[in-house]
Amino acid sequence: MQVIEVETSIDQGVLSTLSEHDLEALINKTIRDKLSEKINTALDEMAYVDMEPDAGEGRFKLKASLVLCSTTDMETSVSMMAKIMHDKHLTEDDIGEILEPLMDSKGGF
């Protein structure tokens, strides 16, 4: 799995001239455009498609998924996994060793 992040900026002069509605629309469009570019690049670089034979049909089923979440969501998930492992009596070192690859590059998440 791959985390796709974008960071951009908007000129303060532009922000001060927009209504609240137009500002929200501009921010959403800016983020959507940047995310779309990164998603297309990631799809070109990695295979996100599951293929399986469709029994008796002579065809293959194709299935793809896209998971969107915030960094906070990921950190919460990792914290929950750490708590479950702690409850199963794993040591802090073991938990760290298991979760470290997930958080090093966020690429394992």
N, C-alpha and C positions, 0 to 999 in steps of 0.2 A: 504494500500500500504506500501511497505517496501523499504527503501533505503539500498542498498548493497554497502558498501565501502571496499576497500582493501588498505593496505599500506604495502610496502615491501622495501627492499633495495638491492643494487647491490654493490659488493666490488669494490673499486676504482681501484685496480690492474687489475681487469677484464675489466673495462671500458677503461683503457688506452691501452689495447692490441687489441681492436676491431676497425674495420673500421666503418665508419658512418652507412653503410647499415647493418652490423652485429649487431651494437649497437641498432639500431632501431628494428631489428628483435628480439633481446634478450629482450628488454624492453616490446615489444608487447606480446611476448610469456609469459613472467613472469606475466604480468597483466592479460592476458587471463586465464592462469592457476589458479591464485588466485581468479578471479571473478567466474570462473566455479565452483570451490569448494564452494564458498559462495552461488551461485545461487542454486546449488543442495541441500544444507542444508536448504535454505529458502523455496524451493519447498516442501521439506519433512515436514517442520513445518507449512506451511500455504497453504490454497487452493487458487490458482490463476485461477481456471477454472470456467467459467460460463457454466451452463447447462440449456438447454431449450428443451421442447418436439418438435420434428419435426412433425408437423401436418400431420396426415394421413399415416405416414411412420412407426409408431410403434418404433421409435428410438429417441435418444436424441442427440442433437447437442452439442458438446464440443468446447469451445472457450477459448483460453488463450492468454494473452498479456504480453509483457515484455517491460518496458519503460526504456531507458537508457538516462541519462543526467548528466551534471556536477553539482557540488554544486552551481556554478555561475548561471547556468540555473534555478535552484530551487529558488535561491535568487531573480533573475530577475522576476520570475513568482509571487513570494510572493509580491514583490514591485509593480508589475502591479495590483495584486488583491487589495493591500492597496490603490493604487491611485483610482481605480474604486469605492471602498467603500467610500473614502474621497469625490469623486465627487458626490456620492449619499447622502452626508451630514451626514455620520456616524461620531461619535466622535472618537478621537484618542484612548480613553479607549475601546470603542466598537470594533474598528479595532484590537487593541491589543488582546482583549479577543477572537476574532474570529480566528486570525492568530497564536496565541501563541501555541496551540496544534500542529500545523503544523511544527513549528520550534523547539519546545522543544526537540523532539527525532528524528525528520525527519521521524518518522514512520507513520505520518499521511499524508505524501506527496505521 
